[in-house]
């Protein structure tokens, strides 16, 4: 049973690392801040959670599991907040490419 859990843990860590790698590639390749917010939040957090689950399967201690759960919760809570604040700031500073936007929901109508 221990060998099976170790293999599952290794696979989860490997898959999580691949998600983190694709997030890093996306951060480098995408053209503007709003486009970079997606790989900076979604695959990065999913990769981190998979790595933490793999580490939890490998460690199997209650203290270690508690710390891993807290790390995962912190990442899941702060990632959307971070993306929202970065998106708002980049929009307000007009450092976004409007030609890539299909709908501008923050545009104030001229009255």
Secondary structure, DSSP 8 states (H G I E B T S, - for coil): -HHHHHHHHHHHHHHHHHHHHHHHHHHHHSSSHHHHHHIIIIIHHHHHHHHHHHHHHHH--HHHHHHHHHHHHHHHHHHHHHHHHHHHHHHHTT-S-GGG-S--TT-----
